[in-house]
Amino acid sequence: MGKKYTSEEELKELAKKLVGLFPKNTLYKLRSTKLSRHSPRITEYDQLVYLASLISKPSEDFYARLKDVVEDKEFDLAPVFGQEYASRVIDAQISNPKLFNNILDLITQDEIGDPYINNRSVLHNFV
């Protein structure tokens, strides 16, 4: 199992490292991928959120819970990729909201140069 990030400083540093992996001008729009068979690729923002969700919640925990649901006798369908992705991201955001809020803070800092972006309030959508 990977390192647990628990202190506020560790979470801020982790958020900074994750955001630093992507060009900032592609992140501030907070654009999500419209998942379909015609999607050419996943946006940088969604890649960032997915990486943060992988770090926030160990895969073995997530997949153990998913296995319990899928093996239930009343459950007769397996989730498609988009549903699994959304479930994983939601689970991670509930488990580690501070990391996701730190990421939003970094993405929306005033280095963008766009007056609207610089002056709008950051809406933390994570508990």
Short mmCIF file of the C-alpha atoms (twelve columns), coordinates in Angstrom:
data_MODEL
# 
_entry.id   MODEL 
# 
loop_
_atom_site.group_PDB 
_atom_site.id 
_atom_site.type_symbol 
_atom_site.label_atom_id 
_atom_site.label_alt_id 
_atom_site.label_comp_id 
_atom_site.label_asym_id 
_atom_site.label_seq_id 
_atom_site.Cartn_x 
_atom_site.Cartn_y 
_atom_site.Cartn_z 
_atom_site.pdbx_PDB_model_num 
ATOM 1   C CA . MET A 1   0.000   0.000   0.000   1 
ATOM 2   C CA . GLY A 2   1.233   3.518   -0.777  1 
ATOM 3   C CA . LYS A 3   2.080   6.363   1.561   1 
ATOM 4   C CA . LYS A 4   -0.771  7.919   3.525   1 
ATOM 5   C CA . TYR A 5   -0.878  11.704  3.207   1 
ATOM 6   C CA . THR A 6   -2.495  13.030  6.330   1 
ATOM 7   C CA . SER A 7   -1.062  16.385  7.366   1 
ATOM 8   C CA . GLU A 8   -2.264  19.597  5.756   1 
ATOM 9   C CA . GLU A 9   1.285   20.348  4.566   1 
ATOM 10  C CA . GLU A 10  1.673   16.910  2.967   1 
ATOM 11  C CA . LEU A 11  -1.665  17.295  1.180   1 
ATOM 12  C CA . LYS A 12  -0.707  20.756  -0.118  1 
ATOM 13  C CA . GLU A 13  2.650   19.452  -1.350  1 
ATOM 14  C CA . LEU A 14  1.005   16.457  -3.017  1 
ATOM 15  C CA . ALA A 15  -1.558  18.713  -4.716  1 
ATOM 16  C CA . LYS A 16  1.263   20.949  -5.948  1 
ATOM 17  C CA . LYS A 17  3.141   17.963  -7.421  1 
ATOM 18  C CA . LEU A 18  0.020   16.608  -9.131  1 
ATOM 19  C CA . VAL A 19  -0.964  19.977  -10.625 1 
ATOM 20  C CA . GLY A 20  2.646   20.458  -11.765 1 
ATOM 21  C CA . LEU A 21  2.360   17.422  -14.034 1 
ATOM 22  C CA . PHE A 22  0.040   19.307  -16.413 1 
ATOM 23  C CA . PRO A 23  0.122   22.628  -18.293 1 
ATOM 24  C CA . LYS A 24  -1.788  25.019  -16.052 1 
ATOM 25  C CA . ASN A 25  -3.601  26.688  -18.958 1 
ATOM 26  C CA . THR A 26  -5.382  23.386  -19.671 1 
ATOM 27  C CA . LEU A 27  -6.512  22.877  -16.070 1 
ATOM 28  C CA . TYR A 28  -8.132  26.162  -15.052 1 
ATOM 29  C CA . LYS A 29  -11.175 25.590  -17.268 1 
ATOM 30  C CA . LEU A 30  -11.982 22.486  -15.162 1 
ATOM 31  C CA . ARG A 31  -13.156 20.806  -18.360 1 
ATOM 32  C CA . SER A 32  -14.343 17.219  -18.008 1 
ATOM 33  C CA . THR A 33  -14.220 14.633  -20.745 1 
ATOM 34  C CA . LYS A 34  -17.493 13.694  -22.369 1 
ATOM 35  C CA . LEU A 35  -16.876 9.964   -22.272 1 
ATOM 36  C CA . SER A 36  -18.049 8.154   -25.378 1 
ATOM 37  C CA . ARG A 37  -16.611 5.834   -27.960 1 
ATOM 38  C CA . HIS A 38  -15.859 8.953   -30.016 1 
ATOM 39  C CA . SER A 39  -13.807 10.698  -27.291 1 
ATOM 40  C CA . PRO A 40  -10.333 11.208  -28.750 1 
ATOM 41  C CA . ARG A 41  -8.720  11.436  -25.296 1 
ATOM 42  C CA . ILE A 42  -9.308  12.255  -21.654 1 
ATOM 43  C CA . THR A 43  -8.775  15.905  -20.694 1 
ATOM 44  C CA . GLU A 44  -5.803  16.897  -18.559 1 
ATOM 45  C CA . TYR A 45  -8.212  17.916  -15.802 1 
ATOM 46  C CA . ASP A 46  -9.789  14.451  -15.716 1 
ATOM 47  C CA . GLN A 47  -6.345  12.852  -15.764 1 
ATOM 48  C CA . LEU A 48  -5.401  14.989  -12.749 1 
ATOM 49  C CA . VAL A 49  -8.584  14.077  -10.875 1 
ATOM 50  C CA . TYR A 50  -8.061  10.382  -11.638 1 
ATOM 51  C CA . LEU A 51  -4.450  10.470  -10.391 1 
ATOM 52  C CA . ALA A 52  -5.613  12.219  -7.212  1 
ATOM 53  C CA . SER A 53  -8.310  9.575   -6.735  1 
ATOM 54  C CA . LEU A 54  -5.766  6.755   -7.144  1 
ATOM 55  C CA . ILE A 55  -3.591  8.313   -4.453  1 
ATOM 56  C CA . SER A 56  -6.508  9.151   -2.137  1 
ATOM 57  C CA . LYS A 57  -7.989  5.687   -1.917  1 
ATOM 58  C CA . PRO A 58  -6.014  2.440   -2.173  1 
ATOM 59  C CA . SER A 59  -7.128  0.369   -5.174  1 
ATOM 60  C CA . GLU A 60  -7.532  -2.763  -3.069  1 
ATOM 61  C CA . ASP A 61  -10.076 -0.957  -0.849  1 
ATOM 62  C CA . PHE A 62  -12.061 0.370   -3.788  1 
ATOM 63  C CA . TYR A 63  -12.085 -2.911  -5.719  1 
ATOM 64  C CA . ALA A 64  -12.916 -4.976  -2.629  1 
ATOM 65  C CA . ARG A 65  -16.040 -2.860  -2.151  1 
ATOM 66  C CA . LEU A 66  -16.858 -3.012  -5.870  1 
ATOM 67  C CA . LYS A 67  -16.462 -6.796  -5.831  1 
ATOM 68  C CA . ASP A 68  -18.930 -7.048  -2.937  1 
ATOM 69  C CA . VAL A 69  -21.487 -5.090  -4.955  1 
ATOM 70  C CA . VAL A 70  -20.946 -7.008  -8.205  1 
ATOM 71  C CA . GLU A 71  -21.111 -10.400 -6.481  1 
ATOM 72  C CA . ASP A 72  -24.413 -9.599  -4.787  1 
ATOM 73  C CA . LYS A 73  -27.148 -11.944 -6.058  1 
ATOM 74  C CA . GLU A 74  -29.424 -8.997  -6.885  1 
ATOM 75  C CA . PHE A 75  -26.762 -7.334  -9.008  1 
ATOM 76  C CA . ASP A 76  -26.719 -8.656  -12.570 1 
ATOM 77  C CA . LEU A 77  -24.690 -6.030  -14.479 1 
ATOM 78  C CA . ALA A 78  -21.061 -5.016  -14.259 1 
ATOM 79  C CA . PRO A 79  -20.280 -1.288  -14.399 1 
ATOM 80  C CA . VAL A 80  -18.923 0.146   -17.645 1 
ATOM 81  C CA . PHE A 81  -15.701 2.158   -17.524 1 
ATOM 82  C CA . GLY A 82  -17.426 5.534   -17.135 1 
ATOM 83  C CA . GLN A 83  -19.481 4.319   -14.174 1 
ATOM 84  C CA . GLU A 84  -16.466 2.730   -12.500 1 
ATOM 85  C CA . TYR A 85  -14.416 5.880   -13.083 1 
ATOM 86  C CA . ALA A 86  -17.124 8.118   -11.627 1 
ATOM 87  C CA . SER A 87  -17.586 5.832   -8.610  1 
ATOM 88  C CA . ARG A 88  -13.870 5.788   -7.918  1 
ATOM 89  C CA . VAL A 89  -13.552 9.567   -8.154  1 
ATOM 90  C CA . ILE A 90  -16.587 10.156  -5.909  1 
ATOM 91  C CA . ASP A 91  -15.296 7.670   -3.340  1 
ATOM 92  C CA . ALA A 92  -11.874 9.361   -3.306  1 
ATOM 93  C CA . GLN A 93  -13.364 12.846  -2.987  1 
ATOM 94  C CA . ILE A 94  -15.386 11.734  0.020   1 
ATOM 95  C CA . SER A 95  -12.349 10.027  1.564   1 
ATOM 96  C CA . ASN A 96  -9.915  12.898  1.025   1 
ATOM 97  C CA . PRO A 97  -11.698 16.183  0.307   1 
ATOM 98  C CA . LYS A 98  -8.756  18.326  1.455   1 
ATOM 99  C CA . LEU A 99  -6.535  17.034  -1.349  1 
ATOM 100 C CA . PHE A 100 -9.142  17.876  -3.984  1 
ATOM 101 C CA . ASN A 101 -9.792  21.310  -2.457  1 
ATOM 102 C CA . ASN A 102 -6.033  22.012  -2.457  1 
ATOM 103 C CA . ILE A 103 -5.922  21.047  -6.141  1 
ATOM 104 C CA . LEU A 104 -8.791  23.436  -6.930  1 
ATOM 105 C CA . ASP A 105 -7.038  26.213  -5.028  1 
ATOM 106 C CA . LEU A 106 -3.848  25.706  -7.046  1 
ATOM 107 C CA . ILE A 107 -5.629  25.505  -10.388 1 
ATOM 108 C CA . THR A 108 -7.545  28.724  -9.806  1 
ATOM 109 C CA . GLN A 109 -4.647  30.833  -8.486  1 
ATOM 110 C CA . ASP A 110 -4.085  34.159  -10.189 1 
ATOM 111 C CA . GLU A 111 -1.253  33.061  -12.504 1 
ATOM 112 C CA . ILE A 112 -3.708  32.535  -15.362 1 
ATOM 113 C CA . GLY A 113 -3.892  36.121  -16.615 1 
ATOM 114 C CA . ASP A 114 -7.631  35.964  -17.277 1 
ATOM 115 C CA . PRO A 115 -9.432  38.681  -15.214 1 
ATOM 116 C CA . TYR A 116 -12.586 36.586  -14.872 1 
ATOM 117 C CA . ILE A 117 -10.670 33.578  -13.581 1 
ATOM 118 C CA . ASN A 118 -8.554  35.746  -11.280 1 
ATOM 119 C CA . ASN A 119 -11.574 37.415  -9.662  1 
ATOM 120 C CA . ARG A 120 -14.088 34.587  -9.361  1 
ATOM 121 C CA . SER A 121 -14.653 32.754  -6.118  1 
ATOM 122 C CA . VAL A 122 -13.404 29.205  -5.848  1 
ATOM 123 C CA . LEU A 123 -16.293 26.838  -5.252  1 
ATOM 124 C CA . HIS A 124 -15.152 23.839  -3.279  1 
ATOM 125 C CA . ASN A 125 -17.495 21.079  -4.331  1 
ATOM 126 C CA . PHE A 126 -15.848 18.539  -2.116  1 
ATOM 127 C CA . VAL A 127 -17.202 17.998  1.393   1 
# 
